Amino acid sequence: MEKKRISVRQDGTGDVRTLTEAFRLAEQLDPAMPVEISVGAGVYKEKLSLEKDFVTIIGEDAANTIITYDDYALFFMEEEGVKRGTFRSYTMYVHGDCFTAKHLTIENTAGYGAKIGQAVALYADGARMLFEQCRFLSRQDTLFTAPLPPTVVEWGGFRGPREHAPRDNGVHCYKNCYIEGDVDFIFGGATAYFEDCHIHSLDRGQEVNGYVTAASTPEGRKYGYVFERCRFTSDCAPETVYLGRPWRSYAKTVILHSELGAHIRREGWHDWNKEEARDSGFYAEYGNYGPGAATERAYWSHRLSEKEAQEYKKEEVLKELFEAGLLGQEHY
């Protein structure tokens, strides 16, 4: 099927001036029609929602093509009598299979989580998704890699666009991306492979400044989060940030061949006071280096052997993306 192309230019030289208009046009097309949306440089203050398969969004460059908004979880919705909640705080929500985004910044500028709660920049919910040379900026809960966990702990905690939807297992790739935040700023249940990414932890001025990941890998899923050749940096004090903790008890996070800054705590991982997660979850490292790559970690985490590390090669973790044609030899 022929691809539909839509151009977004704020100066009026494109098909539309806003991404909101482009998304509505895309959703009106045949569900099977591929769509490519090109986005000119500019700051787009828009709260965005897209529900369509086979969409590609390409910005001019990430430094100058910026999607921004400032919703946050603790905002009280007077018309509903409840707080907005984490999963309605997003700047951009995408639900679609075979989705690609390149050369964009997606940010939530609401601020410090202690005051405003969670503030999601991107809510990514799709079976096969690729993000390349993108920037994701916020503080608490920057990047949500859906699906949601099967059940909620607190009533109303999942209020949002996919609260009652089936929990489809997504497979995502984040390549050459920059991701910034403080508490649980990469979280969710998708299988997600982070390749050559820059992961930056922001300072909260606390004894524990944050947690990079909070996976909720579904029970029985082989892969959760895998980081390959990434840089973990920070302006935090030494040994004040954990690499991850389990949002749910089957969480899986593996970090390989990555540079870990001095901000990473010696024990590396936190169990979120879920002792069962020490056995049911899986946290592991291989070949990491830098001042944060301690030789002694939490006793329940793992040091992979060379043979075990081979199981986390890109073509194994992202098999579904290769089969769908989203990744090819040019991405190695």
Summary of the structure (lengths in Angstrom):
residues: 332
radius of gyration: 19.1
end to end distance: 27.6
largest distance: 58.9
contacts: 1184
relative contact order: 0.09
helix: 12%
strand: 36%
